[in-house]
Amino acid sequence: MALLEVNEITKVFGGLTAVDKVSFKVEPGEIVSIIGPNGAGKTTIFNMLTGVYKVDNGSINFDGKAIHNTSPQHIVHAGIARTFQNIRLFPNMRVIENVMIGNHINTKYGFLDEVFRTPRFRKGERECAQKAIDILESLDLGDQIDNYAKNLPYGMQRKVEIARAIATNAKLIILDEPAAGMNPQESEELMEFIRSLRDKGHTILLIEHDMNLVMQISDRIYVIEYGKKIAEGLPAEVAHNPRVITAYLGSGGISKDEE
Amino acid sequence: MKSIVSTASNFMHKNKLWLLLAIIAVLVILPFFGLSSYLIRVLCMIATYSILALSLNLITGFMGQTSMGHAALYCIGAYAGALFSTRLGTNFWISLIAAIVVGALAGAFEGFVTMNLSGSYMTVTTLAFAQVVTMVAQNWTSLTNGPLGIKSIPRPTFFGIELTTNNGGLYWLVLAFLILTVLFVTAIINSKMGRAVIAIKEDELAAKLMGIETKRYRIAVVAIAGALAGVAGCYYAHMSRYVDPKVFSFDISMTILTIVIFGGLASIPGSILGAIIMVAFPEALQFLSEYRFLVYGFILVIMMRFRPQGVLGGLSKQPYKLPAGVKSKAREAAAQAKEA
C-alpha cells in the first residue's frame, strides 16, 4: 500500500476550480515531484495536504488513515512535515531551537515536569537537544547550532528548515519549491542534498515549477496544468509527453489558429 | 570601553548563580539597615510591579501579543483576595490561593477570547477587557461596594505575626513572591512550552504546521499570566488595605506595558530593572513636582530612539546552553581549541 494516496481531490474558490480531481500516490522511499507552470494549482494541493485548506471533494489517505479536513497539527502527528516556499524559520531563535521545535510533538513531558524540573523533564530536554544536534550534524550543520536562524545564508536556512521537518519524525517530507530564489549552482547543490536525504531513507514529495530541476532526482513525476493532472510517469516519459511540452513551451500553434 | 562591557558581561554570565545569590542575600538583609517605612513601601511596590511585568512579559515579550489591559487581571486578583479576606474572613493564604485561581480563570477567559486575534485587534480587545473589568468593579455595588471600594482589609499574617512595613514582613513576603515568580517564569520559558510560545511570536502559522497547538498555548499563557497578576493583586490589596476601581485604571496597564518594553521584551531581568526605574524615578524626582513627568517622558522617547529593544532586551550572544550530557562535535572541537 502506498504511503500517501490522494484520490480525486477538488478545491473550488468561488467559481474557480483551482484543483480538479487530482490523484497521485507516493510510495515509501521515493522522491515524487508534482510540477506545473505558475498558477497550475500546486500550492493549493500542497495546502490541502498539510491541512491549511479543506478538501471540497475527494480524499487523502496517509499511512492507511484518512487525513483530509483534519487540523494541520493532526497531520504533523500523522507523519507529514513540510517546508515553505518563502522560508519560514523562527528567525530570532537559534538553529538548534528551530530544530527542537520540530521535535516538539515528540517531547513527552508535562507542565508540572517543567515547573519542578523533574528527571522526566531533564531526560526529555536532553534527548530533544541531542536529537536536534544529531540531525544537524548528519546534514553538515553541526557547527551552526548557536547561530540565529536569520543570520544564516539562504541555502543554509533551507537546509535548517528541512532539518526541522525531519525532527518531527515525519514519514513524508513535502518540499514546496525548495529551489525558489536560488541561483543555478545553489539549486544543483540542493537537489544533490535532497537525493542524499532519500538515500538516508526519507520519503520526499517535491512541488516545483522548474522541470529541469526535478528531472534528475525524481523517481516519478506528476504534471498539473490549470488544476488538472495532464501527465504522470517516469521523468523521461513525462519530458517527451506532447501535452507537457505544450504546457511548458506553449502550443506553437498560434499562427495555425490565425490561418 | 567595549571590551570592558563584554568582559563584564562574560564575568556575569560565568558567575551568574553566585551573583544572583549575593543579590538575594543583600535584598533579604536590606530592612536591617534602618530604611524608612516610606522606602520599604517603595521597594514593595517595585517588587509588585516586577511580578506584574513578568506576568505581562509572558504575553507580550515571549508570546508577542501586545496587551494594553493587564491591569484587568491585577484588578481581578486584588478584588478576589480582598473579598475573600473581608467577606468570608479567610486568612491571607487562603485568599491568596483564591486570587490565584480566580486570576487564572479570568486569564483563561481573556486568552480564549483573544486566541484568534493578533496585532491591533488583540491590543484593542485587551483594552476593552480592562474597561469592562473596571466598569463591573464600579457598578456591581452589592459585591464590590462600587466606587467606595473595599476598606480595612486585614494585614497578612505569618504564624500569628502580623506583617507590616515597619517590621519588614510585607517586604520579605513580596520578595519571596518575586523570587518564586522569577523561578517559575524561568522554568516555563526554558522548556518545550517556552519554545512553543516564542515560536508563536516568531511565526504563528509555521508553529501550527510544526504540530504546536497554538490556541491551547495562547489560552494557557494568559491564564498563567492571570495567576501571577492574581498574586500581585492579592498582595497589593492586603498591603494597602484598601482597593477601589480607580486604583486599576488604564494608567496602570500602561505603566506595566512600559516597564516590559523599557526593560526589554522577553527579558526576565529586564522586567525587574524596568520596574525599579519606572517606580523609583517618579519618587526620586519628586523635587521637580509636576515637571518630573516631562523628564520621565523625555527619557522614554530617547530610549525608544536609541535602544528600541529595551535596556536588557535583544538576543543573547552567549552560546546556547545545552542540557547536561548532550554531545556536540562542534562544542567538543571548540573546547579542544581553547585548551590548546
Interface residues (C-beta under 8 A of the other chain):
Chain A: T50 V52 P72 Q73 V76 H77 A81 R82 F84 R88 L89 F90 P91 N92 M93 R94 I96 E97 M100 I101 G102 H104 I105 T107 Y109 F111 E114 V115 F116 R117 F121 R122 G124 E125 R126 C128 A129 Q130 I133 E137 G142 D143 I145 D146 Y148 R164 T168
Chain B: F184 A187 I188 S191 K192 M193 R195 A196 I198 A199 E202 D203 L205 A206 A207 K208 L209 M210 G211 I212 E213 A220 L315 P319 Y320 L322 P323 A324 G325 V326 K327 S328 K329 A330 A333
